Amino acid sequence: MGTTASQLGKDLLSEYQELTFLTKQEILLAHKRYSELLSKEDRNLTSVPMEKVLSLPELKSNPFRKRICHVFSTSDMKDGSLTFEDFLDLLSAFSDSATLEIKSHYAFRIFDFDDDGTLDGGDLEKLVNCLTGKTEDTRLTPEEMRQLISNSQISVLQNRIEQLEQLLEENHQIISHIKDSCSGADRLWRCVPQRTAALP
Ligand SMILES: [Ca+2]
């Protein structure tokens, strides 16, 4: 038995459609998934704790899952918990229909681990550690990390970001109208690891 428009409210559903890149069906599916994350005793909560969001199959193996929750959470507690609207924002940003500008904005925020508005060596080190995992076999040695986070690597990263920003500026009008055809919810959230792999 799926979620119906009447359960969410038609006006609210229309509003969510206008404010996100999601289709009506995707919003209804998101509402169903979000409701399932709340146990009976949690039903009066206004947000889902991060631990429960992390249990979603789509996020379970994503190396940036905690950063994703923190970036999309509007909680004053900064605990990574998500309201339904936070959850919709997350799905919208990673949907195939979201613009490159939106995806780049959130990718930047996810990789900016200390939330200081810049990407530096510390962020790059954490990014690499997320990708390599925590075992001794997969982690880079301190020397390998030092070589990776050399000034030249950081300047390459910064240059790429500047190029991307320039490209976005030049194509803003075009990009803002780009919308791919509707995609299934099972294809959501895949862009972050792919974008990471393209970094220098
Ligand atoms: Ca930073």
Residues whose N, C-alpha, C, O or C-beta is under 5 A from the ligand:
A	BS01	CA	D112 F113 D114 D115 D116 G117 T118 L119 D120 D123
